[in-house]
Amino acid sequence: MCTWLLLLQLARMMGDVTQNLTATLDPVDPGVRAAASRLATTIDDSSEVGRVVRSLLNDVAHGERVVVFRTDDEVSPAEAAGMLGVTRQFVDRLLADEVLACRRLPGSRHRRIRVQDVVVVGVERDARRAGHEALRTAIEDAGLLDQA
């Protein structure tokens, strides 16, 4: 399961528990990696929450950087770009095209974007990529792709 879906599911399941939680687990720190690995083995994964939490901890233990936000937290366009793995200019285009919604800070030109909206765009983007790859594979398997 992709990281976007795991974060979205975790945020939905945790609800009010994540009200004041914004954390970054940095896997560069060997202590963080070791602690994540130990903790992952103790998590009961018989529930969906347990599976999501274990998966996140395993990602950290294997060197992946995991950031947890509440879905109604807000980020800047630059932070949204970092979450999506795109440039800030691309996020500006998504905002201009109204693919992403934002609000302007009072008396300022600065914009804020809900994390939930960023996650939805990320999930949709991953789904489109997976669909394109599946279509390409089907075309190749059918021998319809020109081999020039």
C-alpha positions as a Markdown table, in Angstrom:
| # | Residue | x | y | z |
|---|---|---|---|---|
| 1 | Met | 0.0 | 0.0 | 0.0 |
| 2 | Cys | 1.4 | 3.4 | -0.9 |
| 3 | Thr | 2.5 | 5.8 | 1.9 |
| 4 | Trp | -0.3 | 8.4 | 1.0 |
| 5 | Leu | -3.0 | 5.8 | 1.7 |
| 6 | Leu | -1.3 | 4.7 | 4.9 |
| 7 | Leu | -1.1 | 8.3 | 6.1 |
| 8 | Leu | -4.7 | 9.1 | 5.1 |
| 9 | Gln | -6.0 | 5.9 | 6.7 |
| 10 | Leu | -4.0 | 6.5 | 9.9 |
| 11 | Ala | -5.2 | 10.1 | 10.1 |
| 12 | Arg | -8.9 | 9.0 | 9.7 |
| 13 | Met | -8.6 | 6.2 | 12.2 |
| 14 | Met | -6.7 | 8.2 | 14.8 |
| 15 | Gly | -9.3 | 11.1 | 14.7 |
| 16 | Asp | -9.0 | 13.2 | 17.8 |
| 17 | Val | -5.9 | 11.4 | 19.1 |
| 18 | Thr | -3.8 | 13.2 | 16.5 |
| 19 | Gln | -5.3 | 16.6 | 17.4 |
| 20 | Asn | -2.0 | 18.1 | 18.5 |
| 21 | Leu | 0.4 | 15.8 | 16.7 |
| 22 | Thr | 2.8 | 16.9 | 14.0 |
| 23 | Ala | 5.9 | 14.9 | 14.1 |
| 24 | Thr | 8.9 | 14.0 | 11.9 |
| 25 | Leu | 10.7 | 10.7 | 12.4 |
| 26 | Asp | 14.2 | 11.1 | 11.0 |
| 27 | Pro | 15.6 | 7.7 | 10.0 |
| 28 | Val | 19.1 | 9.2 | 9.8 |
| 29 | Asp | 19.3 | 8.9 | 13.6 |
| 30 | Pro | 20.3 | 5.3 | 14.4 |
| 31 | Gly | 18.4 | 5.5 | 17.7 |
| 32 | Val | 15.2 | 6.4 | 15.9 |
| 33 | Arg | 15.6 | 3.5 | 13.4 |
| 34 | Ala | 16.4 | 1.0 | 16.2 |
| 35 | Ala | 13.5 | 2.2 | 18.4 |
| 36 | Ala | 11.1 | 2.0 | 15.4 |
| 37 | Ser | 12.3 | -1.5 | 14.6 |
| 38 | Arg | 11.8 | -2.7 | 18.2 |
| 39 | Leu | 8.4 | -1.0 | 18.5 |
| 40 | Ala | 7.2 | -2.4 | 15.2 |
| 41 | Thr | 7.7 | -6.0 | 16.5 |
| 42 | Thr | 5.5 | -5.2 | 19.5 |
| 43 | Ile | 2.5 | -3.8 | 17.6 |
| 44 | Asp | -0.5 | -6.1 | 17.3 |
| 45 | Asp | -1.3 | -6.0 | 13.6 |
| 46 | Ser | -4.6 | -7.9 | 13.9 |
| 47 | Ser | -6.5 | -4.6 | 13.4 |
| 48 | Glu | -6.2 | -2.1 | 10.5 |
| 49 | Val | -4.8 | 0.5 | 12.9 |
| 50 | Gly | -2.1 | -1.9 | 14.0 |
| 51 | Arg | -1.2 | -2.8 | 10.4 |
| 52 | Val | -0.9 | 0.9 | 9.5 |
| 53 | Val | 1.2 | 1.8 | 12.5 |
| 54 | Arg | 3.5 | -1.3 | 12.0 |
| 55 | Ser | 4.0 | -0.4 | 8.4 |
| 56 | Leu | 4.9 | 3.2 | 9.2 |
| 57 | Leu | 7.4 | 2.0 | 11.9 |
| 58 | Asn | 8.9 | -0.5 | 9.5 |
| 59 | Asp | 9.4 | 2.3 | 6.9 |
| 60 | Val | 11.3 | 4.3 | 9.5 |
| 61 | Ala | 13.3 | 1.3 | 10.6 |
| 62 | His | 14.4 | 0.8 | 6.9 |
| 63 | Gly | 15.5 | 4.4 | 6.4 |
| 64 | Glu | 12.3 | 6.0 | 5.1 |
| 65 | Arg | 11.4 | 9.4 | 6.4 |
| 66 | Val | 7.8 | 9.6 | 7.8 |
| 67 | Val | 6.0 | 12.8 | 8.6 |
| 68 | Val | 2.6 | 12.6 | 10.4 |
| 69 | Phe | 0.1 | 15.5 | 10.1 |
| 70 | Arg | -3.5 | 15.9 | 11.1 |
| 71 | Thr | -5.5 | 16.0 | 7.9 |
| 72 | Asp | -6.9 | 19.5 | 8.8 |
| 73 | Asp | -3.4 | 21.0 | 9.4 |
| 74 | Glu | -2.3 | 23.5 | 6.8 |
| 75 | Val | 0.9 | 23.8 | 4.9 |
| 76 | Ser | 2.5 | 26.4 | 2.7 |
| 77 | Pro | 2.8 | 25.8 | -1.1 |
| 78 | Ala | 6.5 | 24.9 | -0.6 |
| 79 | Glu | 5.6 | 22.3 | 2.1 |
| 80 | Ala | 2.9 | 20.9 | -0.1 |
| 81 | Ala | 5.4 | 20.6 | -3.0 |
| 82 | Gly | 7.7 | 18.7 | -0.7 |
| 83 | Met | 5.0 | 16.3 | 0.3 |
| 84 | Leu | 4.1 | 15.7 | -3.3 |
| 85 | Gly | 7.7 | 15.5 | -4.6 |
| 86 | Val | 7.1 | 18.3 | -7.1 |
| 87 | Thr | 8.3 | 21.9 | -7.4 |
| 88 | Arg | 6.6 | 24.8 | -5.7 |
| 89 | Gln | 5.8 | 26.2 | -9.2 |
| 90 | Phe | 3.9 | 23.0 | -10.0 |
| 91 | Val | 1.9 | 23.5 | -6.8 |
| 92 | Asp | 1.2 | 27.1 | -7.9 |
| 93 | Arg | -0.2 | 25.8 | -11.1 |
| 94 | Leu | -2.4 | 23.3 | -9.2 |
| 95 | Leu | -3.7 | 26.2 | -7.2 |
| 96 | Ala | -4.3 | 28.4 | -10.2 |
| 97 | Asp | -6.1 | 25.5 | -11.9 |
| 98 | Glu | -8.1 | 24.9 | -8.7 |
| 99 | Val | -6.9 | 21.3 | -8.5 |
| 100 | Leu | -5.8 | 22.3 | -5.0 |
| 101 | Ala | -7.7 | 24.6 | -2.8 |
| 102 | Cys | -6.1 | 27.2 | -0.6 |
| 103 | Arg | -6.9 | 30.1 | 1.7 |
| 104 | Arg | -5.1 | 33.4 | 1.9 |
| 105 | Leu | -3.8 | 34.6 | 5.2 |
| 106 | Pro | -5.5 | 37.8 | 6.3 |
| 107 | Gly | -3.7 | 40.9 | 5.0 |
| 108 | Ser | -1.1 | 38.9 | 3.2 |
| 109 | Arg | -0.4 | 37.2 | -0.1 |
| 110 | His | 0.6 | 34.0 | 1.7 |
| 111 | Arg | -1.5 | 30.9 | 1.0 |
| 112 | Arg | -2.2 | 27.9 | 3.2 |
| 113 | Ile | -3.3 | 24.4 | 1.9 |
| 114 | Arg | -5.0 | 21.7 | 4.0 |
| 115 | Val | -2.9 | 18.6 | 4.3 |
| 116 | Gln | -6.1 | 16.5 | 3.5 |
| 117 | Asp | -6.2 | 18.2 | 0.1 |
| 118 | Val | -2.6 | 17.6 | -0.6 |
| 119 | Val | -3.0 | 13.9 | 0.4 |
| 120 | Val | -6.0 | 13.5 | -1.9 |
| 121 | Val | -4.0 | 15.0 | -4.9 |
| 122 | Gly | -1.2 | 12.6 | -4.0 |
| 123 | Val | -3.4 | 9.6 | -3.9 |
| 124 | Glu | -5.1 | 10.6 | -7.2 |
| 125 | Arg | -1.7 | 11.1 | -8.8 |
| 126 | Asp | -0.5 | 7.7 | -7.7 |
| 127 | Ala | -3.6 | 6.1 | -9.0 |
| 128 | Arg | -3.2 | 7.7 | -12.4 |
| 129 | Arg | 0.4 | 6.6 | -12.6 |
| 130 | Ala | -0.6 | 3.0 | -11.7 |
| 131 | Gly | -3.3 | 3.1 | -14.3 |
| 132 | His | -0.9 | 4.4 | -16.9 |
| 133 | Glu | 1.6 | 1.7 | -16.1 |
| 134 | Ala | -1.1 | -1.0 | -16.2 |
| 135 | Leu | -2.2 | 0.2 | -19.6 |
| 136 | Arg | 1.3 | 0.3 | -20.9 |
| 137 | Thr | 2.0 | -3.2 | -19.6 |
| 138 | Ala | -1.3 | -4.5 | -21.3 |
| 139 | Ile | -0.3 | -2.9 | -24.6 |
| 140 | Glu | 3.2 | -4.4 | -24.4 |
| 141 | Asp | 1.8 | -7.8 | -23.5 |
| 142 | Ala | -0.6 | -7.6 | -26.4 |
| 143 | Gly | 2.3 | -6.8 | -28.7 |
| 144 | Leu | 0.7 | -3.6 | -29.9 |
| 145 | Leu | 3.7 | -1.3 | -29.1 |
| 146 | Asp | 5.9 | -0.5 | -32.0 |
| 147 | Gln | 9.4 | -1.6 | -31.5 |
| 148 | Ala | 11.1 | 1.0 | -33.7 |
